[in-house]
């Protein structure tokens, strides 16, 4: 089987690529990535020489290029992870999210529809999405697979649009697909624009920890290696034209998470208790900030037997240890373009 993984040099993608290359030596894994600021081949050094792995540099927005590689390699399945994914960036440059998340997805769908037309029943288009498409929850309730879409940011609107296109191609053209909507991911190799790696980096450097609003926004957190395992299960065992929510079965208010992170970092850096908490700085809230996300992941648990392998506290410690043991990686990705972006957003 030949499997195309888009965005495979990014945070989640690199863990999925590693999972598939190591677990399925009989499959050939093709990693398609544009290598923008968040894509880093250093994430895949341990598999880059594997006989069942190939890297393709390219942009999913280039329809001609996408059609060419589909015809050349005859993929049997796609795991589509390539996306612009940072809400703050979507607010400053929404068109980039339209191009990558909607047009890029449609380019992949068109190529799959046309190239697979004679034996599409043997194929699978797996689209990885987000819980943010569902909008904002109040203090109670959980997102179900049947929850109506209500996106509130350019990022979530672009992902909602791509989800709708995948389902439309399934209904209109008979394209076999599965969709997953996941909660906030964290873990090794995450680019430090997201909360946890950003704050780990800032605590190391004793820089301010910018917390939006009152810090009481609530998120469900999912360890990235557990997400990779879930993707494996859905790709191989999920039912066509089904959606599966993937969540960590836990919720944290941002400020509580930051305080826990500060405490763990102080312990690991041998700093006095409470020293990192002094770095917390409340900043102006961003527009359209959803109050709470929470995933009901009972469907994937009941049907496919998936559940998280670690608690959030365990996963957070594993994450901190990885960043402290890979400071060169962190140093390399926090230079150049990232520095300019950081100053613009939080300076």
Steps between C-alpha positions, in 0.01 A plus 500: 500500500621851412387765748535875449525704821473873440666732749715212619790719612281701734420435863219244480603379155850399605361281777254339258774439241722342764211281623424370150860456379599302809180300541428413136822406315286349225346844426688775320448837667528816289539820700385811311595828665574856384742546795358835607592645839335214694626214283835361605674191360702480822179355645551191282874431518437159653299375199641697206720208391224238528441300182122553523519880534521775237486877537335723238537876526198683363197716565146363503378830354676407172227296328716392204774375731251306713348334194849407376607323819168312521549368149869422558474315831145357490426554869261258667414735784544855625533631854449873456667700777643794306338819627551848628403443860575798725198715589705816557653473154156451347386829649790692343501311166170316438558458126799271562264269690247504215773404252655216698209361699223526239658523155780261594249245629287529187809446284566173684134400469498569126815295446364212707163509323654499152789258553304257718183495288535138386570344841416765758328239718847370587631843602463733796513878543559582866449864589635621837306794645448684828245541777501875432256451211227443758535849648488575871342306786353644816595366839327167433474252216738329257558507126349195330556383144148628432555848648412774251791702362535855629856624432605834646850569361640506147698187589198301618290629209762377253513159665120480508497579129751225427297251706189585299685453171623155606146391590363653179748302288394189686133559425540640148778286359498199730848578633572277804596723793530522876529818706633552851461809714757520776559716805816703577814296438820531701826309523850474346591688180222760522592836350513764778215716383259278694446550871696217662826510297487881490482519879767232549730706277413824680550351845844371397586851377317667793281695261138610556223239476218678307160373618195619307220675692440358847655163410178309566455361151457124520650242265516122478860383449621201298853356512627489142619138515151394608362696206734315262375168638140611450573603140650157436184331631260720305696465175508121520176418684265799480181482296476693174305827510526513880630770734688426822575751775838453668553659842712460807208453744620797706444874516726775629454871535795674337612671819493172699704331230754783499537488879556121486755548222681767703515273802640206303753720321624650828555148634685380191713817470575505874347844536328628812131414530279765341776673303354412158147604603633854532549498123124470435376812319135550408459644150208635299265224390495400135184549289254212481663307784287192576432445870516121517564193288435149629493179296280196559727220375279207597427401139864425410542330838194279455544416131879485464620449858708817515572694818784726616806319633607778740338754728554866420744536790704202373496627143601849607802366690603293197464811284707721731773236523516475120545875455762521776690212338472650151599861550685509167175413321323777688778745426495422129126552456484818707719703268441708190139518383364379830667783690343759270160336542534482877584868527206592281250292697626533857785752503 
